[in-house]
Every structure is written in structure tokens, then in C-alpha cells.
Amino acid sequence: MPELPEVETVMRGMRLHLDGRTIARVTVRREGMRTPFPPDLARRLEGARIRGFARRGKYILMRLDTGESMLLHLGMSGRVLLSLPGKAPAPDRHEHLSFETTDGTHFGLIDPRRFGTVDMMPTADEGTHRLLARLGPEPLGNGFSQAWLHQAIARRKTSIKAALMDQSVVAGIGNIYASEALFRAGIHPARMACGLDAPEEARLVEAIRAVLEEAIAAGGSSLRDYAQPDGELGYFQHAWRVYGRAGQGCPDCPGGKVCGGVVRIEQAGRSTFFCPRRQVLPVGAPIAAG
């Protein structure tokens, strides 16, 4: 599933090609995806001028001059394809929603598994939308700090990996970037969240910011169906230090093989990767299975 860097990359592509343009024609090819499309979706979009974009966690918000916002979640296999005027491709069989602007720019929402979501809401009510209201702070914003992380996990007996993937703790982090951030912070993913001390929390906040910023700069990670809006692939997967590298030498260990190789474990049904030399369990530290 696309995480914050991938969603941020898509949102920036949409902003670059669609901001300030007016939607001329909308095509809705099915009743919905994970949930039904909003009533009268085409009517509510046609004729509207796009006045801005925002991202909240893994959600994209396209704001219109009608006072409404279109919410977009890409789900597991969703992607956005943007085409320049006069270069729109033939509709993909999995393109469920598309529109053209008055200058001919084409937007297509493609989702083979149909796990994505599209919704409409008053722009003024974005913060109270059912999918956004309980999200934690943005990890790259001022609201995310060691103090916030401490109070968010102080009583959590789940693993720190599971805590980071809880969107009420911090918005936008999923499996890939939780593993990568914990590696950079030198924290074992099975550590119980409430057992971290203040220096560890501070290192983790710094590591989360660093890995997300680097991933955004690289255009995200290409995993399965993800691609940037122009069809290009992201490149951060080439910079993964532990994710997907089970059995390979850790790039931060001398000689690359001192640790015996990156280890894969399963937590809550998801794969977690870590370096047993760099991410050591302190003696007596509480651990959690989930």
C-alpha cells in the first residue's frame, strides 16, 4: 500500500498539472470502489475550478472553488495517471474515474483491486471527516516531536513497530518506512512501545523525518503497482537498508556481513526487517509480539 512518500509524490504531481485548472468533463465508469462514489460525483466536479491540494496522512485532498474537497485514497493498488493536453491514452480497463480540464489535461484513477476510496466533503469540514478526524500529527510537521511520541506510546504495550503504524500515533507511516526508521534509530522492532526512553524516542523522531524526506526526494518506492503520476517509477527502493533484504548483509555493518544478515520476522501478519547487530534488544527490555 502506498505510504506517505508515495502519496506526497502523487499529490505534488496532481498539484503541478491540475492546480488552477477547471474540470470540463467527468467520466464515472462504475458505482464505486471500496465504498460507493459520492452521489452526483460527476455533477459536483464538472465546472469546478481546482484551487489547491493537500495531503493528510495517506489521503489526498483536491480543493475546489465550489467549497468542496474531493478526498482520494489509493488503497493497495490504486494509482493516478496524468496526461498532458492531446496525449490522453485509451482508457485503462481499471480506470474507474477520469476527468479532463478545459485545457485538455487528463486525470485517470486506476485501481485493479478497487480498494481505493473517493469521497466529497465541504472543505471547511476536512478535519472532521470520518477518515481524517482521528489521524495523528504529520511526521514532517511541527506537531510531531519527542514529547508527542512519548505521550502517544507511554501506555502502549504493543511493539514499537505496531505503534508507528497506528495512524492515530503518527499519520502516513506504513510497513516499509516503519522498518527503515527503526533501523536508523537502532531500535529493535519488537521492543514494547512503552519501554522506550527519551533519547530513543528522540532518535526515532529524527529517523522518521530523515527516511521520509529522502523517500519523497526519490519519488517514493516502487512496490507492485505504484508509480508516479507521469508513469515513472519511484527510486527509493534502491536505498532500502533493511526492508526486503532478508539474508543480505546490513549496509551499516563493517564489511556488510558482521551482523550475519538482515533478519525477517512477522509481526501482526506483516513482514518486519531488522539488523540483529544494530538493533539489539537491551537486557531486560520488555518485548511485544504484535
C-alpha positions in Angstrom: 0.0 0.0 0.0 1.4 3.4 -0.9 2.7 5.2 2.2 3.3 8.9 2.9 6.2 9.5 0.4 4.3 7.8 -2.4 1.1 9.7 -1.6 3.0 13.0 -1.3 4.6 12.4 -4.7 1.3 11.8 -6.3 -0.2 14.8 -4.7 2.6 17.0 -5.9 2.2 15.7 -9.4 -1.5 16.5 -9.3 -0.8 20.0 -8.0 1.7 20.6 -10.8 -0.6 19.6 -13.6 -4.1 20.4 -12.2 -3.9 23.3 -9.8 -5.8 26.3 -11.1 -7.5 24.4 -13.9 -11.2 23.9 -14.5 -12.8 20.5 -14.8 -14.7 20.2 -18.1 -15.8 16.6 -18.4 -16.0 13.8 -15.8 -16.4 10.1 -16.6 -17.5 7.7 -13.9 -17.2 4.1 -15.1 -18.5 2.2 -12.0 -20.5 2.8 -8.9 -17.5 2.9 -6.6 -14.5 1.1 -5.3 -14.1 0.1 -1.6 -17.1 2.3 -0.9 -19.7 3.8 -3.4 -18.7 7.0 -5.1 -20.4 10.1 -3.6 -23.9 10.9 -5.1 -23.8 13.0 -8.2 -20.0 12.9 -8.3 -19.7 14.0 -11.9 -22.1 16.9 -11.5 -20.2 18.1 -8.4 -16.9 18.1 -10.2 -17.8 19.4 -13.7 -17.3 23.1 -14.0 -15.4 23.4 -10.7 -12.1 25.2 -10.7 -9.3 23.3 -8.8 -7.9 25.8 -6.2 -5.4 23.7 -4.3 -4.2 20.3 -3.0 -3.2 19.0 0.4 -2.2 15.6 1.9 -3.3 14.3 5.2 -1.6 11.1 6.1 -2.1 8.7 3.2 -5.1 10.8 1.8 -5.0 13.4 -0.9 -7.4 16.4 -0.8 -8.3 18.2 -4.0 -9.9 21.5 -3.1 -12.5 23.2 -5.4 -13.8 26.7 -5.8 -17.3 25.3 -5.0 -16.4 25.0 -1.4 -16.0 21.2 -1.6 -13.0 18.9 -1.5 -12.5 15.6 -3.2 -10.8 13.0 -0.9 -8.7 10.3 -2.6 -7.1 7.2 -1.0 -5.2 5.0 -3.3 -5.7 1.8 -1.4 -3.4 -1.2 -2.2 -3.2 -0.9 -6.0 -4.6 2.5 -6.9 -2.6 5.0 -8.9 -3.2 8.3 -10.7 -2.2 8.8 -14.3 -1.9 12.4 -15.6 -1.6 13.1 -19.3 -0.8 16.4 -21.0 -3.3 18.0 -23.4 -3.8 16.0 -26.5 -1.9 12.9 -25.2 -4.6 11.1 -23.2 -4.2 7.3 -23.6 -7.0 5.0 -24.3 -8.9 4.3 -21.1 -7.3 1.5 -19.0 -9.8 -1.2 -18.2 -9.3 -0.5 -14.5 -9.7 3.3 -14.9 -12.8 3.9 -12.7 -12.9 7.7 -12.6 -11.4 10.2 -15.0 -11.8 13.9 -15.9 -10.4 16.4 -18.4 -9.7 20.0 -17.7 -10.6 22.8 -20.1 -7.0 22.8 -21.4 -7.2 19.1 -22.1 -5.2 17.7 -19.2 -6.4 14.2 -18.4 -6.7 12.7 -14.9 -7.3 9.0 -14.5 -7.8 7.0 -11.4 -6.7 3.4 -12.0 -7.3 0.7 -9.3 -7.3 -3.0 -10.3 -8.2 -4.2 -6.8 -10.7 -1.4 -6.1 -9.5 -0.9 -2.6 -9.2 2.9 -3.0 -11.7 5.5 -1.9 -13.2 8.7 -3.3 -15.3 11.0 -1.3 -16.6 14.6 -1.3 -16.9 16.9 1.7 -17.2 20.6 2.5 -13.6 22.0 2.5 -14.3 23.6 5.9 -15.1 20.2 7.3 -12.0 18.3 6.2 -10.7 18.0 9.7 -13.8 16.3 11.0 -14.2 13.8 8.1 -14.6 10.2 9.4 -11.3 9.1 7.7 -9.3 12.1 8.9 -10.6 13.1 12.3 -8.6 10.6 14.3 -5.2 10.9 12.5 -2.2 11.7 14.5 0.2 14.6 13.6 2.1 14.7 10.3 5.6 13.3 10.8 7.2 16.2 8.9 5.2 18.8 10.7 5.9 20.7 14.0 3.2 18.7 15.8 5.4 15.6 15.7 8.1 15.6 18.4 9.6 13.5 21.1 7.1 15.0 23.5 4.2 14.0 21.3 5.6 10.5 20.7 6.2 9.9 24.4 2.6 10.7 25.4 1.2 8.7 22.4 3.1 5.5 23.3 3.6 5.8 27.1 0.9 3.2 27.9 1.1 1.1 24.7 2.1 -2.5 25.3 2.2 -3.3 21.6 5.5 -3.4 19.7 7.0 0.0 18.7 6.7 -1.2 15.1 2.9 -1.7 15.5 2.6 1.7 17.3 4.3 3.5 14.4 1.8 2.0 12.0 -1.1 3.2 14.1 -2.3 6.2 12.2 -3.5 7.9 15.5 0.1 7.9 16.7 1.6 9.4 13.6 -0.1 9.8 10.2 1.2 8.2 7.0 3.7 5.6 8.1 3.3 2.0 7.0 5.3 -1.2 6.9 8.3 -0.1 4.8 9.1 3.2 6.5 8.5 1.9 10.0 11.1 -0.8 9.4 13.5 1.7 7.8 13.1 4.3 10.6 13.6 1.8 13.4 16.8 0.6 11.7 18.2 4.1 11.5 17.2 4.8 15.1 18.9 1.5 16.3 15.7 0.2 17.9 14.6 -3.4 17.8 11.1 -3.6 16.2 9.8 -6.0 18.9 10.5 -3.6 21.7 7.4 -2.7 23.7 6.4 0.8 22.8 6.0 2.0 26.4 9.5 0.8 27.2 11.5 3.3 25.1 13.3 6.0 26.9 13.5 9.7 26.0 16.8 9.5 24.0 15.4 6.6 22.0 12.2 8.4 21.3 14.2 11.5 20.1 16.3 9.3 17.8 13.2 7.7 16.4 11.5 11.0 15.6 14.7 12.2 13.8 15.0 8.9 11.9 11.3 9.0 10.8 11.8 12.5 9.4 15.0 11.7 7.6 13.8 8.5 5.9 10.5 10.1 4.8 12.3 13.2 3.4 14.8 11.1 1.5 12.0 8.9 0.1 10.0 11.9 -1.1 13.1 13.3 -2.8 13.5 10.0 -4.6 9.8 9.9 -5.7 8.8 7.2 -3.3 9.3 3.4 -3.5 8.0 1.4 -6.4 6.3 -1.7 -5.0 3.8 -3.7 -7.1 1.5 -1.3 -8.8 2.8 2.1 -7.5 4.1 4.7 -10.0 4.3 8.4 -10.1 1.5 10.4 -11.9 3.6 10.6 -15.0 4.1 6.8 -15.1 7.7 7.0 -13.9 8.7 4.7 -11.1 10.0 5.9 -7.7 13.6 5.0 -6.8 13.8 4.9 -3.0 13.6 1.1 -3.0 17.2 1.2 -4.1 18.1 2.9 -0.8 16.3 0.5 1.5 18.7 -0.6 4.2 16.7 -3.4 5.7 13.3 -3.7 4.1 13.1 -6.7 1.7 16.8 -7.5 2.3 16.4 -10.7 4.5 19.7 -12.7 4.5 21.7 -9.9 2.9 24.5 -8.1 4.7 23.5 -5.0 6.6 24.9 -1.9 4.7 25.8 -0.2 8.0 27.8 -3.1 9.5 31.6 -3.3 8.8 32.1 -5.5 5.8 28.4 -5.8 5.3 28.2 -9.3 6.9 29.3 -8.9 10.5 25.6 -9.0 11.6 25.0 -12.3 9.8 22.5 -10.6 7.6 19.2 -8.8 7.8 16.5 -10.8 9.6 12.9 -11.0 8.7 10.2 -11.7 11.3 6.4 -11.5 11.2 4.5 -9.0 13.3 0.7 -8.8 13.2 0.8 -10.6 9.8 3.3 -8.2 8.3 6.9 -8.7 7.4 9.4 -6.8 9.5 13.1 -6.5 8.7 15.9 -5.5 11.0 19.6 -5.8 11.7 20.3 -8.0 14.8 23.6 -6.3 15.4 22.5 -2.7 15.1 19.0 -3.2 16.6 19.8 -5.1 19.8 17.3 -5.9 22.5 18.6 -4.3 25.7 18.8 -6.8 28.6 15.6 -6.9 30.5 13.7 -4.7 27.9 10.1 -5.6 27.5 9.1 -7.0 24.2 5.8 -7.4 22.4 4.7 -9.9 19.8 2.4 -7.7 17.8 
